[in-house]
Amino acid sequence: MTSPFSNSPRPGTTVPSEEVLARLAAVVGPAYAITNKEQQAPHLSEWRERYVGATPMVLRPADTAQVAAILKIANETGTAIVPQGGNTGLVGAQIPFESGNEVVVCLGRLNKIRTVDPSTNTMTVEAGVILADAQAAAEEAGRLFPLSLGAEGSCQIGGNLSTNAGGTAVLAYGNARDLTLGLEVALADGRVWDGLRGLRKDNTGYDLKQLFIGAEGTLGIITAAVLKLFPKPRAVLTAFVGLQDPRAAVRLLHAAAAKAGGTLTSFELMQRIALDFVLKHLAGSRDPLNAVYPWYVLIEVAAFDEEAAVRPRFEALLAEALAEGIVGDAAIAASTAQAAGMWRLRAAMSEVQKHEGGSIKHDVSVPVGSVPEFLERADRRVAELIPEARVVAFGHLGDGNIHYNVSQPLGSDRQAFLARWEEVNAEVHGVVAALGGSISAEHGIGRMKRDLLPTVKSAVEMEMMGRIKAAFDPNGILNPNKLLRQDTH
Ligand SMILES: Cc1cc2nc3c(=O)[nH]c(=O)nc-3n(C[C@H](O)[C@H](O)[C@H](O)COP(=O)(O)OP(=O)(O)OC[C@H]3O[C@@H](n4cnc5c(N)ncnc54)[C@H](O)[C@@H]3O)c2cc1C
């Protein structure tokens, strides 16, 4: 993209002047324009500590008007802006580059729940509302906001929408995109688009909100959203199931979808080693089953009938699967506390890998029926490359989405192992491509997969994306060089 500042450097290539920084600080007030390195630190490194950036200033605006005012100044002065929500993103998109030329804009103070309307099953929340708080507000109104993921205590609605987050309830409710009816967005030039409509039907031209969802902060800054609510199920049944292999898990998935007695909301696949890591590193965790199985699934079914009506069908489903040899053993949670304990094991699987050394990550999807083949083929390729590497696979089988992680061989050198990141990626992504899958199922592209994007998208797709970026952010100030390369890094 060519810069409109014919004699000016591209945004992100030089540090903003003292004068520009003073103008930006004046928008939010000195207490919310952070220049102190210690106070900046939590905003400059991410959860996996793969990217550590630098910035002259972290801005914490209070409302939509302040976000818009920041963007107006940034656009006029060619200042690169990195939007940041809860900083739980896993592809480095929310972290500024190491150059120290980009200003970080944190949305955490836009944390009001504006309205919850059970009569229309909608709620309007600001971008900085933490996902768990949005869930709680829905619950208080007797409704369900179903988006659910391991980071829900920290991630924010703006970040969820900008990454089109998935999580554990996509099977029944869809991903963040499917849960959004309207948006309010501060545009790159400082105007505000009020698209906060709660309509279920609205065929009036291009559906603009869809462009901002999943855009990773490269097209505008989301300041508020109208989200869909759902009736709260009366009964939620959860089971932890041991089985021999992913093929058995796919058979159980089909049986559960047909016969579970309610709506299948979650179907999570987990390899034994992932559970082993949790049992080793998560205080107070215990194996829900007596025997050890190579694979497990965590099933959740939600129903609008009383539990007494649904439980027998759920039990019958599992009993039948046991009789047919599809599953080896199953424990149905007897209480919400037991169900929470099972979910705690699943939720810890990302975190505990850190204690086992370096881990090479893949967030991939393939058609559900191809998951077993994907795992078999990818395992073979990884074993050929690094024989002692430990594959730690788990994920949302119901969506064909596997987090295929490769932990370093025991006793090996962490840095030497991580140096093989691209090599391992190439093998695993090769299998994904052969099976018609995606190299980013739910975490996005960000910085981590930016240079892979042109290898999986056609020239036509890349050109359309470039044109959209140029139309919404002609000066290239919004999260430059994330998702799309702009040739400054
Ligand atoms: C333990 C753990 C488990 C996870 N599980 C899942 C999972 O199951 N499914 C899943 O999809 N993800 C998962 N994630 C990834 C992460 O939680 C999601 O990507 C989440 O949606 C990011 O939200 P955030 O508020 O932390 O955004 P950030 O990390 O702060 O930002 C992510 C991106 O959104 C942009 N952004 C943030 N706010 C705005 C805004 N208001 N306007 C415009 N752009 C903005 C940033 O610039 C960046 O590009 C997990 C992460 C962790 C640490």
The ligand as a Tripos MOL2 file, in Angstrom:
@<TRIPOS>MOLECULE
LIG
   53    58     1     0     0
SMALL
NO_CHARGES

@<TRIPOS>ATOM
      1 C1         -5.9180  -20.0170   27.9300 C.3       1 LIG1
      2 C2         -6.4270  -19.4870   26.6150 C.ar      1 LIG1
      3 C3         -7.4620  -20.1570   25.9870 C.ar      1 LIG1
      4 C4         -7.9730  -19.6830   24.7800 C.ar      1 LIG1
      5 N1         -8.9890  -20.3680   24.1870 N.ar      1 LIG1
      6 C5         -9.5040  -19.9140   23.0330 C.ar      1 LIG1
      7 C6        -10.5890  -20.6000   22.4080 C.ar      1 LIG1
      8 O1        -11.0610  -21.6420   22.8660 O.2       1 LIG1
      9 N2        -11.0820  -20.0680   21.2670 N.ar      1 LIG1
     10 C7        -10.5810  -18.9220   20.7080 C.ar      1 LIG1
     11 O2        -11.0820  -18.4860   19.6790 O.2       1 LIG1
     12 N3         -9.5400  -18.2770   21.2740 N.ar      1 LIG1
     13 C8         -8.9960  -18.7300   22.4040 C.ar      1 LIG1
     14 N4         -7.9540  -18.0580   22.9840 N.ar      1 LIG1
     15 C9         -7.3830  -16.8700   22.3160 C.3       1 LIG1
     16 C10        -7.9280  -15.5130   22.8210 C.3       1 LIG1
     17 O3         -8.4600  -15.6290   24.1110 O.3       1 LIG1
     18 C11        -8.9860  -14.9650   21.8620 C.3       1 LIG1
     19 O4         -8.3770  -14.6790   20.6300 O.3       1 LIG1
     20 C12        -9.7040  -13.7140   22.3720 C.3       1 LIG1
     21 O5        -10.8150  -13.4810   21.5540 O.3       1 LIG1
     22 C13        -8.8250  -12.4630   22.3850 C.3       1 LIG1
     23 O6         -9.4870  -11.4420   23.1120 O.3       1 LIG1
     24 P1         -8.6510  -10.2870   23.8490 P.3       1 LIG1
     25 O7         -9.6130   -9.3220   24.4350 O.co2     1 LIG1
     26 O8         -7.6740  -10.8630   24.7690 O.co2     1 LIG1
     27 O9         -7.9340   -9.5950   22.6160 O.3       1 LIG1
     28 P2         -6.4180   -9.1580   22.4430 P.3       1 LIG1
     29 O10        -5.5270  -10.3160   22.6030 O.co2     1 LIG1
     30 O11        -6.1260   -7.9700   23.2680 O.co2     1 LIG1
     31 O12        -6.4530   -8.7160   20.9040 O.3       1 LIG1
     32 C14        -6.6660   -9.6530   19.8900 C.3       1 LIG1
     33 C15        -6.8230   -8.9110   18.5490 C.3       1 LIG1
     34 O13        -7.9760   -8.0910   18.5740 O.3       1 LIG1
     35 C16        -7.6230   -6.7100   18.3630 C.3       1 LIG1
     36 N5         -8.5100   -5.9470   19.2350 N.ar      1 LIG1
     37 C17        -8.7140   -6.0830   20.5650 C.ar      1 LIG1
     38 N6         -9.7110   -5.2670   20.9670 N.ar      1 LIG1
     39 C18       -10.1380   -4.6070   19.8520 C.ar      1 LIG1
     40 C19       -11.1580   -3.6500   19.5990 C.ar      1 LIG1
     41 N7        -11.9340   -3.2040   20.5740 N.pl3     1 LIG1
     42 N8        -11.3190   -3.1970   18.3460 N.ar      1 LIG1
     43 C20       -10.5340   -3.6520   17.3360 C.ar      1 LIG1
     44 N9         -9.5650   -4.5480   17.5160 N.ar      1 LIG1
     45 C21        -9.3800   -5.0240   18.7640 C.ar      1 LIG1
     46 C22        -6.1510   -6.6250   18.6970 C.3       1 LIG1
     47 O14        -5.5320   -5.5710   17.9900 O.3       1 LIG1
     48 C23        -5.6790   -7.9790   18.2080 C.3       1 LIG1
     49 O15        -5.5530   -7.9480   16.8240 O.3       1 LIG1
     50 C24        -7.4110  -18.5170   24.1880 C.ar      1 LIG1
     51 C25        -6.3730  -17.8500   24.8240 C.ar      1 LIG1
     52 C26        -5.8700  -18.3240   26.0200 C.ar      1 LIG1
     53 C27        -4.7700  -17.5550   26.6870 C.3       1 LIG1
@<TRIPOS>BOND
     1     1     2 1
     2     2     3 ar
     3     2    52 ar
     4     3     4 ar
     5     4     5 ar
     6     4    50 ar
     7     5     6 ar
     8     6     7 ar
     9     6    13 1
    10     7     8 2
    11     7     9 ar
    12     9    10 ar
    13    10    11 2
    14    10    12 ar
    15    12    13 ar
    16    13    14 ar
    17    14    15 1
    18    14    50 ar
    19    15    16 1
    20    16    17 1
    21    16    18 1
    22    18    19 1
    23    18    20 1
    24    20    21 1
    25    20    22 1
    26    22    23 1
    27    23    24 1
    28    24    25 2
    29    24    26 1
    30    24    27 1
    31    27    28 1
    32    28    29 2
    33    28    30 1
    34    28    31 1
    35    31    32 1
    36    32    33 1
    37    33    34 1
    38    33    48 1
    39    34    35 1
    40    35    36 1
    41    35    46 1
    42    36    37 ar
    43    36    45 ar
    44    37    38 ar
    45    38    39 ar
    46    39    40 ar
    47    39    45 ar
    48    40    41 1
    49    40    42 ar
    50    42    43 ar
    51    43    44 ar
    52    44    45 ar
    53    46    47 1
    54    46    48 1
    55    48    49 1
    56    50    51 ar
    57    51    52 ar
    58    52    53 1
@<TRIPOS>SUBSTRUCTURE
     1 LIG1         1 GROUP 0 **** ****
